[in-house]
Amino acid sequence: MRVAFLGLGAIGRPMAARLIWAHSLVVWNRTKVRANEFTGAYKARAVYTPREAASRSEVVITCLPTSAEVEALLDGPDGLLAGLVPGSLMLDCTSGDPATSRRIAARLAEHQVDFADAPVSGGVNGAEAGTLTVMVGGSEAIFQRALPVLQEFGKRIELMGPVGSGHAMKAVNNALLGVNIVALGEGLAALVKAGVPAGKAVEVLNASSGRSFVSEHLVPERVLTGAWPRTFRLALLHKDAGIALDLLEEQGVGGAVMQMATDVLGVAREALGEDADYLEAIRFMEQEAGVEIRA
């Protein structure tokens, strides 16, 4: 198929790169140099407006920081709506919010364009390997139509429900990630201050019932080594946790634990800045406690 990919960020770039093996690809990015760098490395064509990307494609994929930024691409003489043709399909892989996705879907339906939200989980490594989990919100017919594209970078691709449900699932997933990061950071900081070696604490934890993906993978690879690579911004994790809280409120579900974790992420975000990596929330806790959680 003719596919356009809009948003060549840390995870968008490897996702787009996997599409070139099976589809004709055009790419767009707000920073033109990033699109040009991509086409210098891969067999794809760079375009310079969302309208041009849409007009050359059967399927448009967006992967931006927020739903608001996706919605903003629709309008204007160079926007997506000026280029999308009836019968085309738009897939939003942004970690977005359900309400905006439903609004985008309604606007596209007026132009006879199908839409599904399709956020992903698995990080840059999963995108490069084509093993991402893709959480889709849309109809069964649109889901089946999207599969040939999503399968290029996704291994587990699940239809979660109607439009918006994919973003709801991703927000809750990331909020739970945030809860794990905050709780583990607090616990390890206390153990180190009590005289327990960090490496030994993580080793025993991972053989016990309190283990998690954060303790088994993220902390050993990044915290114990002091590497702190920047793969996903803390600001975006904080944003996703906020979306999950909104969902809980809409559904009448109490969110005391998620609220506390979101508050801590927000304080760490303010202290560390907008470019900090999400796992640096633990570095912030180290600073507050006056310890280092290192092997």
C-alpha positions in Angstrom: 0.0 0.0 0.0 0.9 3.7 -0.3 1.6 4.8 3.3 2.5 8.1 4.8 4.2 8.3 8.2 4.0 11.6 10.1 6.3 12.0 13.1 9.8 10.6 13.0 10.6 10.8 16.7 12.5 8.3 18.8 10.0 5.5 18.3 8.4 6.8 15.1 11.6 6.6 13.1 12.1 2.8 13.6 8.4 2.2 13.1 8.5 4.0 9.8 11.7 2.2 8.8 10.0 -1.2 9.0 7.3 -0.1 6.6 9.6 0.3 3.7 10.0 -3.5 3.3 6.4 -4.0 2.3 4.9 -0.6 1.4 5.6 2.5 -0.6 6.4 5.1 2.0 6.4 8.9 2.2 7.4 10.7 5.4 6.7 14.0 7.0 8.2 15.6 10.2 7.8 19.1 11.7 11.6 19.3 11.6 12.4 19.0 7.9 16.0 17.9 8.5 14.8 14.8 10.3 12.7 13.8 7.3 15.6 14.4 5.0 17.9 12.4 7.2 15.4 9.5 7.1 15.1 9.5 3.3 18.9 9.6 3.1 19.1 6.3 5.0 16.0 4.6 3.7 14.0 4.1 0.5 11.3 6.7 1.1 10.3 10.1 -0.1 10.1 13.2 2.1 7.1 15.6 1.8 6.8 19.0 3.3 3.2 19.3 4.3 0.6 17.0 5.9 -1.6 17.7 2.8 1.0 16.4 0.4 1.5 13.3 2.6 -2.2 12.5 2.7 -2.7 13.1 -1.1 0.0 10.5 -1.9 -1.3 7.8 0.4 -4.0 5.2 1.1 -3.0 5.0 4.7 -1.7 7.9 6.9 0.0 7.1 10.2 0.6 9.7 12.8 3.0 9.3 15.8 3.3 12.6 17.7 3.6 13.5 21.4 0.0 14.4 22.0 -3.5 14.1 20.5 -3.7 17.9 20.3 -0.8 18.0 17.9 -2.5 15.3 15.8 -5.7 17.2 15.7 -3.9 20.4 14.7 -2.6 18.6 11.6 -6.1 18.3 10.2 -6.8 21.9 9.4 -5.6 24.6 7.1 -4.7 24.7 3.4 -1.7 22.4 4.1 -3.5 20.1 6.6 -4.5 16.5 6.3 -8.1 17.2 5.5 -7.1 19.1 2.4 -5.3 16.0 1.1 -7.1 13.0 2.4 -9.4 11.3 -0.2 -12.6 9.4 0.5 -11.8 5.8 1.3 -8.4 6.4 2.9 -7.5 5.3 6.4 -5.8 7.2 9.2 -4.1 5.4 12.1 -2.9 7.4 15.1 -0.1 5.7 17.0 0.3 8.6 19.3 -0.1 8.0 23.1 -3.2 10.2 23.0 -6.4 10.8 24.8 -9.7 9.1 24.0 -11.9 12.2 23.7 -9.7 13.8 21.1 -9.5 10.6 19.1 -13.3 10.3 19.0 -13.5 13.9 17.8 -10.9 13.3 15.1 -12.8 10.1 14.0 -16.0 12.1 13.7 -14.5 14.8 11.6 -12.8 12.3 9.3 -16.0 10.3 8.9 -17.6 13.5 7.4 -15.0 13.1 4.6 -15.5 9.3 4.3 -12.1 8.6 5.8 -11.7 5.7 8.3 -9.9 6.2 11.6 -8.4 4.1 14.4 -6.3 4.9 17.4 -3.4 2.5 17.6 -0.9 3.4 20.3 2.1 1.2 20.8 4.1 -0.2 23.7 7.6 -1.8 23.6 9.9 1.1 23.2 12.5 1.9 20.6 14.0 -1.7 20.8 10.5 -3.1 20.1 10.0 -0.8 17.2 13.3 -1.7 15.7 12.6 -5.5 16.1 9.0 -5.2 14.9 7.7 -6.6 18.2 5.6 -3.8 19.5 2.3 -4.3 21.2 -0.4 -2.3 19.3 -3.7 -1.4 21.1 -6.3 -0.5 18.6 -9.5 1.4 19.0 -12.0 1.2 16.1 -14.4 -1.1 14.3 -13.6 -4.7 13.4 -13.7 -3.8 9.7 -11.2 -1.0 10.2 -9.0 -3.2 12.4 -8.8 -5.9 9.7 -8.0 -3.2 7.1 -5.2 -1.8 9.3 -3.5 -5.1 10.1 -1.3 -5.4 7.0 0.3 -2.1 8.0 0.4 -2.6 11.8 2.0 -6.0 11.4 5.1 -4.5 10.0 6.1 -3.1 13.4 3.7 -4.9 15.8 3.8 -8.4 17.1 0.8 -8.4 19.4 -2.0 -6.4 17.8 -5.2 -6.3 19.7 -8.6 -4.7 19.0 -9.5 -3.2 22.4 -12.9 -1.8 21.5 -14.4 1.3 19.8 -12.5 4.5 18.9 -10.6 5.8 21.9 -10.2 2.5 23.7 -6.7 2.0 22.4 -5.6 5.2 23.9 -7.4 4.4 27.1 -5.6 1.1 27.3 -2.2 2.8 26.6 -2.8 5.5 29.2 -3.6 3.0 31.9 -0.6 0.9 31.0 1.7 3.9 31.2 0.1 5.1 34.5 0.8 1.6 36.0 4.4 1.9 34.7 4.6 5.2 36.5 3.2 3.7 39.7 5.9 1.0 39.5 8.7 3.5 38.9 7.7 5.7 41.8 7.1 2.8 44.3 10.3 1.0 43.4 12.4 4.2 43.5 11.0 5.0 47.0 11.6 1.4 48.2 15.1 1.1 46.9 16.1 4.5 48.2 15.0 3.4 51.7 16.8 0.1 51.5 20.1 1.7 50.4 19.8 4.2 53.3 19.2 1.2 55.6 22.5 -0.4 54.5 21.2 -2.9 51.9 23.4 -2.9 48.7 21.3 -1.8 45.8 22.4 -4.7 43.5 21.6 -7.3 46.2 18.2 -5.6 46.9 17.2 -5.8 43.2 18.4 -9.4 42.9 16.4 -10.6 45.8 13.3 -8.5 44.8 13.4 -10.2 41.4 13.3 -13.6 43.0 10.3 -12.5 45.1 6.7 -11.5 44.7 7.3 -7.7 44.5 9.1 -7.9 41.1 8.0 -6.1 38.0 9.1 -5.1 34.6 10.7 -2.0 36.1 12.7 -4.1 38.6 13.6 -6.9 36.3 14.7 -4.8 33.3 14.7 -1.1 33.6 16.4 -0.7 37.0 19.2 -3.2 36.3 19.9 -1.8 32.8 19.7 1.9 33.7 19.6 2.8 37.4 22.1 0.3 38.8 24.5 1.3 36.0 23.8 5.0 36.2 23.4 5.1 32.5 20.2 7.2 32.3 19.7 7.0 28.5 17.0 9.2 27.1 14.4 7.0 25.3 11.0 8.4 26.5 10.5 11.7 28.1 9.3 12.0 31.7 7.0 14.8 30.5 5.2 12.3 28.3 4.8 9.7 31.0 3.4 12.3 33.3 1.0 13.3 30.5 -0.2 9.7 29.9 -0.8 9.3 33.7 -3.0 12.3 33.6 -5.0 10.9 30.7 -5.5 7.7 32.8 -6.7 9.8 35.7 -9.2 11.5 33.5 -10.4 8.1 32.3 -10.9 6.9 35.9 -12.8 10.0 36.8 -15.1 9.6 33.8 -15.8 6.1 34.7 -16.4 6.9 38.4 -13.5 4.8 39.6 -11.3 6.1 42.5 -7.7 6.7 41.6 -5.9 7.4 44.8 -2.7 5.3 44.0 -2.5 6.6 40.4 -3.1 10.2 41.6 -0.2 10.0 44.1 2.2 8.5 41.5 1.1 11.2 39.0 1.8 13.9 41.5 5.3 12.5 42.2 6.0 12.3 38.4 4.9 15.9 38.1 7.2 17.1 40.8 10.1 15.2 39.3 9.3 16.6 35.9 9.3 20.2 37.2 12.6 19.6 39.0 14.4 17.8 36.1 13.0 19.6 33.1 11.1 18.8 30.0 13.9 16.8 28.4 14.5 14.3 31.3 14.0 10.6 30.6 11.1 8.9 32.3 13.3 6.7 34.5 15.0 9.8 35.8 12.1 10.1 38.2 14.2 7.6 40.3 17.2 9.9 40.0 15.1 12.6 41.4 14.2 10.4 44.4 17.9 9.6 44.9 18.6 13.3 45.1 15.7 13.8 47.6 16.9 10.9 49.7 20.6 11.7 49.4 21.6 8.3 48.1 22.6 6.6 44.9 20.9 3.3 43.8 23.9 1.7 42.1 25.3 -1.8 41.8 
